[in-house]
Amino acid sequence: MRGAVEGYAMPRYRCHKEVWALKIAAIEFDATRAAAEGRETDGSAMITPVEAGYAPFKVSAAYVKKHDPKIGGYYVIYRDGYQSWSPGAEFEDGYTRIET
């Protein structure tokens, strides 16, 4: 029986997926705004992309809770519509932008 998670003696894989992604310049959590406005939060957040020409957009409380997005990371959408978050360095190491 093989086993060596700490030593990484496991099969290796290379990513070959195409995804849609925007790098995150700023995040405004509704909890922060709700506290200032004296109301209950809905748990959502507004993400402002680094890329010019893309407006800030809202992500749900479920997204925020599951992915805990951070500035400098990437908001990612996979082909099946699944929404995720990836740390900046890891995303940039694994993906190359496709010019269209």
Helices and strands as residue ranges (DSSP letters): E 20-29, H 30-37, E 45-49, E 57-59, H 61-67, E 74-77, E 83-86, H 88-94
